[in-house]
């Protein structure tokens, strides 16, 4: 529909206006044509006259007058007229207009797809929660968002790799190990448990599983482990870790076992949430700074060579203040240990070295201050920081029975993603996580998500799909097969379906907008409006009429509508419901 118009517009720009190639390209890259919101204003509208006027320093109405005459002479359109300061509204010929539903019905899985991305490779890294406990509902929003943009970009011609970065090195894993150790040997330690350890029931479950598998028995000297520990909670757990590491060789085995158990839980939860990854990337694979061949050593050496990393008081720093960070950041501490930031630097270097055209990081909004330092490291390594696109996702607040649900993994008192899935299902959870722009605050009301009424937008959309499925089933019982094309609509004066067809025509452009802006919620907004259009159509029209021709028209249109809803939901990772 739009391609036909844009083809003629480009002919007009290059032939009629006779402008130089540079200005022509500027106008072509800036103007847009889109489906009108109001059918009374035609099918398609374009702002090319205003864009051209701005570039050529001419009156947009003069260009609009010329373009209207040009388009009329082609005789390809039913009606062409200027509107406002320079908009052009175009009404298509009926045959061209209704051909949309032929396209949908004949290639249902392809409708909405495009080659916009031209095969460019995109890596999306999302969730990447520390493997110290089950995912909570705060992680669910990032999971739904990252997975959805991966699906949308794939449908828009990009080659997408989804990746989970496993933070399996560092202090938080030591605390996890210490937590499990203390539960395994609770009797020997006379119930001692570090105050800042992980307290969830899953820790006890991991400990029990380890004991059952290993029949663990150690001659524990309680006093050597817990006597005279620091009062400070952070220092207490750190000192406890040091003592266990020094005195008991079982540390490594417990660490490996605990990490595997937590990771397996995370993977299972994500799979239940219909989220899959192409690659699980381990932080530990970056190696040790003492190994000259390790990825982390090579990355930091590159920054030193570029004179962006420097030594001060025994530590190695990266000069991130030049890139807008509020201060420079430590890469290697004065005791020789690398920071989390150093691992992130090495990881991003590895990402770029793998040849991706674009990197998308989906981070929690609390990581906003981290962006500048990562950009600084990318530039320091000699790469274009524009390769990196950081999407910030606000954590969702979950409300159950009118009360805010706690989500602290460390305290052990939290509502997990698995709990959410069990209560309302994967599809409803994904839908509401995606219902708002990712960087906007989201209050997730469980009561609303489970309501069977139009206030529950998820239910409202799914009901539209199920209702159409029911109507089509009734039709199939009366007639042997579905109509094969739009002949019934094209050849008669039955126009009741026109508004619905017009709304369907918007779908590919909505998907493309969602891909360009990385905003899956645009698809939900569309589906909500489209469901409303369908329900209005259903209330105003008798579907199974006495006229076979009219019935065929309606059924053929509704089958396309069903495809539109199903395709939109599937792009969001949601299964359309056929019966309710």
C-alpha positions, 0 to 999 in steps of 0.5 A: 500500500505505502510502497506504491505511493513512495515509488511515485513520490520518488519519481516526482522528487527526482524528475519533477523537482529536478534537484541534486542527488545529495538533497534528494537523498536527504529528503528521501531519508527524512520523509515518511508515509503512513496509514491514516488514522481516520479512513475519511481522510483516505488510506495513506498520508505523507509529509514529503512536501514539508520535508522537501520544502524545508530542504529546498527553502520553498513553500510546502503548499506549492510543492503539495499542489505539484505533487497532487497533480503528479499523482493524479496523472498517474491514475493509480489512485482513487483520490489525491488531495492536499491537507493542512500545511503540506500533507497529502492524503491518498485514497487507494483504488478499492482493488488495491485497498482490499488486496491487503487481506489477500496478502495476509491470508495467503502468506499469514506468517510473513505479514508484518515481516520486513528486510529493514535490518538487511541481515545486520547482526545484533547481539542482545544481552539481557537479564544476566542476574547474578546466579545467587538465587531464583529470579524475582519478578523484578527480573521478569520485565527485563526478560520479557523486554529483551526476548520481545525485541529479539523477536521483533528485530528478527522479524525485521530482517536482523540477525539476532543473538540473545545472550545471558552473561553469567556473573560466576566470579567474584564476591557474590558467588563467594557469599552464595557458597558461604551461605550453602556451607553454613547450612550444610554444616549447621549442626557443626556450627551450632546454628551459626549463619552469617548475617549478610548471607543469602537466607532464602529457603532455596539455600537450605534446599541446595545444602540438603541436595549437596549432603544427599549427593556427597554424604558430607562430613567434616571435622569442623572446628567451630571456634576457628570459623566463628570466633571473634568475627567482625561485628560489621555484617559485610566484614563478618561474611568476608572474614568467614569466607576467608576462614572457610577457604583456608581451612576446608578443601570442600569449598570448591566443590560446594561452590560448583554445586551451588552455582549449578543448582542456581543456574539450573533454576534460572534456566528452568524459570526462563524456559517456563517464561518462554525466554530462550538464549543462543549463548550463555557466556561465563564471566569466568571464561574471561580468565585471570589477570595474571594470565597474559593470554586471558581476555581480561589481561589483553583488554586492560593491556590495550587500555594501558597501551592507549594511555587511557588506563593508568596506575596510581597508588598500586591500583590501575584506573580507567580515565572515564571522566573524559567521557562524562563519568563523574570520576575515574574507575578502578580496573585492578585494585591495589591488592591485584584483584580485578573489579567487576568493571574490569570484567565488563570491559573485557566482556564488551571487547569480546562482544565487539571482537565477535563481529556484531554490528550492534550491541544492545544491553538491557539493564535495570534503570539503577545502572544508568550511571554505568553507561558512561564508563562502558562507553569510555572503555569501548572508545578506549579500546578503539571502537565506535561507542555508537555500536552500543545501545543501552536500554534501561528497564524500570523494575516492576512493582508487583501488587498482590491483594493491594500490597506491594510484594517484596523482592529482596533475594538476600533477605529470602523474603521475595516473590519469585518469577516462578511464583508469578508464572504459577499464579497468572501464567506466562502469557499474562505476565509477559503481556503486562511486563510489555504493556508500557515503555520499558523505561517507565515505572510499572505497577503490576496489579495481579488482580487486574491481570486475572480479571475476565473483563474488558478492563483487563486488556490482555483478556480483551485482546485474547477474547477477540482472537478466540471470538473470531476462531469461534465464528470461523468454526461455525462457518466451516461447519456450514461450508466446506472451505474458506474463501480463497480470495477477496473477490467477494469484497472487491466485486460488490458494494459491501464496505462494512469490512473497510475500517477493519481492513484499514486497521490491519494495514497499519500492522507492518508499520507498527512492527517496523516502528517497534523494531526501530525504536525498540519498543514492544509496547507499540504492538500492544497499543495496536492490538488493543485498538485493533481488538476494539475495532473488531468488537465494534465491527462484531456488534454492528454486523451480523457475521453469518448473513443470508447472503453467501457473498456477504458472509464470505466477505466477512469471513475472509476479512475476519480470518485476516484479523485473526492472523493479525492478532496472532502474529502480534501476540507471537512477536511478544512471545505470547500464545494466542488463545482459540477458546476461552 
